[in-house]
Amino acid sequence: MEALIKEKIDLLTNRINIIIAEKNALKDEIRYYQAENRELKTALGKERANPKNFPLPSEKPNIAFENGSYAEKVAAITKQIDVYVGEIDKCIAQLGE
């Protein structure tokens, strides 16, 4: 009888040790993913704060208030728009892949 009880206690002890090891492994995994999540949120915040390929509001050309010939300004803006459209087309093509 005593041997049976000791055997059951040993079995329960082994199960508890396995469960504790799994719990610790899961805790480590949670810490890893939380750190990764923080890094990704920081990177996303930086990307949202500084959009690529677009001029800042102070850099936008204002054709309406220019004096004189607008042909050069319009040509430069048209070229810039074509560049943006090309970049957008590349992005759309990558999304389709």
SERO-4910 file (N, C-alpha, C, O; in steps of 0.05 Angstrom, whole numbers):
BEGIN
 pado doro    nc1    nc2    nc3   cac1   cac2   cac3    cc1    cc2    cc3    oc1    oc2    oc3
  Met    A     17    -24      0      0      0      0     17     25      0     13     44    -15
  Glu    A     38     24     18     56     47     19     71     51     -7     75     74    -15
  Ala    A     78     30    -20     92     32    -46     74     44    -67     83     60    -84
  Leu    A     49     37    -66     30     48    -86     27     78    -82     26     93   -101
  Ile    A     25     87    -57     23    115    -51     48    130    -59     46    151    -71
  Lys    A     71    119    -53     96    131    -61     98    133    -91    107    153   -102
  Glu    A     90    112   -106     90    112   -135     72    134   -146     80    149   -164
  Lys    A     48    137   -134     30    158   -143     41    186   -137     38    205   -153
  Ile    A     54    189   -114     66    215   -107     88    222   -127     91    244   -136
  Asp    A    105    202   -133    126    206   -153    115    214   -180    126    231   -194
  Leu    A     94    200   -188     81    206   -214     70    235   -214     74    250   -233
  Leu    A     57    243   -192     46    270   -190     69    290   -190     67    312   -202
  Thr    A     91    284   -176    114    302   -175    125    306   -203    132    328   -210
  Asn    A    128    284   -218    138    287   -245    119    304   -263    128    321   -278
  Arg    A     93    299   -260     74    315   -276     76    344   -268     75    362   -286
  Ile    A     78    350   -242     80    378   -233    105    391   -244    105    414   -253
  Asn    A    128    376   -244    153    387   -254    151    393   -284    161    413   -294
  Ile    A    137    375   -299    133    380   -327    116    405   -332    122    421   -349
  Ile    A     95    407   -317     77    430   -319     92    456   -312     88    476   -326
  Ile    A    108    456   -292    124    479   -284    143    487   -306    146    510   -312
  Ala    A    156    467   -318    175    472   -340    160    485   -364    170    503   -376
  Glu    A    137    474   -370    121    485   -392    112    514   -386    113    531   -404
  Lys    A    105    518   -361     96    545   -353    119    565   -356    115    587   -366
  Asn    A    143    557   -348    166    575   -350    173    580   -379    181    602   -387
  Ala    A    171    559   -396    176    563   -424    156    582   -437    164    599   -453
  Leu    A    131    579   -429    110    597   -439    115    626   -430    110    645   -445
  Lys    A    124    629   -405    130    656   -395    152    669   -411    151    692   -418
  Asp    A    173    653   -417    195    664   -433    186    671   -461    194    692   -472
  Glu    A    168    655   -472    157    660   -499    140    686   -499    142    702   -517
  Ile    A    125    689   -478    108    713   -475    126    738   -473    121    758   -486
  Arg    A    147    736   -458    166    759   -455    178    766   -482    181    789   -489
  Tyr    A    186    745   -497    198    749   -524    178    764   -542    185    783   -555
  Tyr    A    153    754   -543    134    766   -561    125    794   -551    119    811   -568
  Gln    A    125    799   -526    119    826   -516    141    845   -524    135    868   -532
  Ala    A    166    837   -522    188    854   -531    187    859   -561    191    882   -570
  Glu    A    181    838   -576    179    841   -605    156    860   -612    158    876   -630
  Asn    A    134    858   -597    110    875   -602    117    904   -596    110    922   -612
  Arg    A    132    909   -574    140    937   -568    158    948   -591    155    971   -599
  Glu    A    177    932   -600    194    941   -622    178    947   -647    183    967   -660
  Leu    A    159    930   -654    143    934   -678    126    959   -675    122    974   -694
  Lys    A    115    963   -651     99    987   -646    115   1013   -649    106   1033   -660
  Thr    A    140   1012   -639    158   1035   -641    165   1040   -670    164   1063   -679
  Ala    A    171   1019   -685    177   1022   -714    153   1032   -729    156   1050   -747
  Leu    A    130   1022   -723    105   1032   -736    100   1061   -730     93   1076   -748
  Gly    A    104   1069   -705    100   1097   -698    119   1115   -713    112   1137   -721
  Lys    A    144   1106   -717    164   1122   -732    155   1124   -761    158   1146   -773
  Glu    A    146   1102   -773    137   1103   -800    113   1121   -804    111   1135   -824
  Arg    A     95   1120   -786     71   1137   -788     78   1166   -784     66   1184   -797
  Ala    A     98   1172   -768    106   1199   -763    121   1211   -786    121   1236   -790
  Asn    A    134   1195   -802    151   1205   -824    145   1189   -850    160   1171   -857
  Pro    A    123   1195   -863    116   1181   -888    138   1185   -909    149   1207   -912
  Lys    A    143   1164   -924    164   1165   -945    154   1177   -971    130   1175   -977
  Asn    A    172   1189   -986    167   1197  -1013    147   1220  -1016    139   1227  -1038
  Phe    A    139   1232   -994    120   1254   -997    132   1279   -984    144   1278   -963
  Pro    A    130   1302   -997    141   1326   -986    126   1335   -961    102   1330   -958
  Leu    A    141   1348   -944    128   1359   -920    110   1382   -928    114   1394   -949
  Pro    A     90   1388   -912     71   1410   -921     85   1436   -928     76   1450   -945
  Ser    A    107   1442   -914    121   1467   -920    136   1466   -946    143   1487   -957
  Glu    A    141   1442   -956    156   1438   -981    138   1437  -1006    148   1437  -1028
  Lys    A    112   1435  -1002     94   1433  -1025     94   1458  -1041     92   1480  -1030
  Pro    A     97   1455  -1067     97   1479  -1084     69   1492  -1085     49   1477  -1085
  Asn    A     68   1517  -1087     43   1531  -1088     42   1547  -1114     53   1569  -1115
  Ile    A     29   1537  -1134     28   1549  -1160     11   1574  -1160     17   1593  -1174
  Ala    A    -10   1574  -1145    -30   1596  -1146    -17   1623  -1138    -26   1644  -1148
  Phe    A      2   1623  -1121     13   1649  -1112     40   1656  -1125     52   1676  -1117
  Glu    A     48   1641  -1145     73   1648  -1160     67   1670  -1180     46   1672  -1192
  Asn    A     86   1687  -1183     85   1708  -1204    100   1699  -1228    121   1686  -1226
  Gly    A     91   1706  -1252    106   1700  -1276     98   1674  -1289     75   1665  -1286
  Ser    A    117   1662  -1303    112   1638  -1318    110   1613  -1300    127   1609  -1283
  Tyr    A     89   1597  -1305     85   1574  -1288     94   1548  -1302     93   1527  -1291
  Ala    A    103   1550  -1327    109   1526  -1343    130   1509  -1330    127   1484  -1329
  Glu    A    151   1521  -1319    172   1505  -1307    162   1492  -1281    168   1468  -1276
  Lys    A    147   1507  -1265    136   1495  -1240    117   1472  -1247    118   1451  -1234
  Val    A    100   1476  -1266     81   1456  -1273     95   1431  -1283     87   1408  -1277
  Ala    A    116   1435  -1299    131   1412  -1310    145   1397  -1287    145   1372  -1287
  Ala    A    156   1411  -1268    170   1398  -1246    150   1383  -1229    156   1360  -1220
  Ile    A    127   1394  -1224    107   1381  -1208     96   1357  -1223     91   1336  -1211
  Thr    A     92   1359  -1249     83   1336  -1265    103   1313  -1264     95   1290  -1261
  Lys    A    129   1320  -1266    149   1299  -1263    148   1285  -1236    150   1261  -1234
  Gln    A    145   1301  -1215    143   1290  -1188    119   1272  -1185    121   1251  -1172
  Ile    A     97   1281  -1196     72   1264  -1195     77   1238  -1210     68   1217  -1201
  Asp    A     90   1239  -1233     96   1215  -1248    114   1195  -1231    110   1171  -1232
  Val    A    133   1207  -1216    150   1190  -1199    133   1177  -1178    135   1153  -1172
  Tyr    A    115   1192  -1165     97   1181  -1145     79   1159  -1156     75   1138  -1144
  Val    A     68   1164  -1180     51   1144  -1193     67   1118  -1198     57   1096  -1195
  Gly    A     92   1121  -1208    109   1098  -1212    114   1082  -1187    113   1058  -1187
  Glu    A    119   1096  -1165    123   1083  -1139     98   1069  -1130     99   1046  -1120
  Ile    A     75   1081  -1134     50   1069  -1126     45   1044  -1143     36   1024  -1132
  Asp    A     51   1045  -1168     47   1022  -1186     65    999  -1177     57    976  -1177
  Lys    A     90   1005  -1169    108    984  -1159     97    971  -1134     97    947  -1131
  Cys    A     87    988  -1116     75    977  -1091     51    960  -1097     48    938  -1085
  Ile    A     34    968  -1115     10    952  -1122     19    926  -1135      7    905  -1129
  Ala    A     40    927  -1151     49    902  -1164     60    883  -1143     56    859  -1145
  Gln    A     74    894  -1123     85    876  -1101     62    864  -1085     64    841  -1076
  Leu    A     41    879  -1081     19    869  -1065      5    846  -1080     -6    828  -1068
  Gly    A      5    848  -1107     -8    828  -1123      7    802  -1125     -4    781  -1133
  Glu    A     33    802  -1117     49    778  -1119     43    758  -1097     55    737  -1096
***
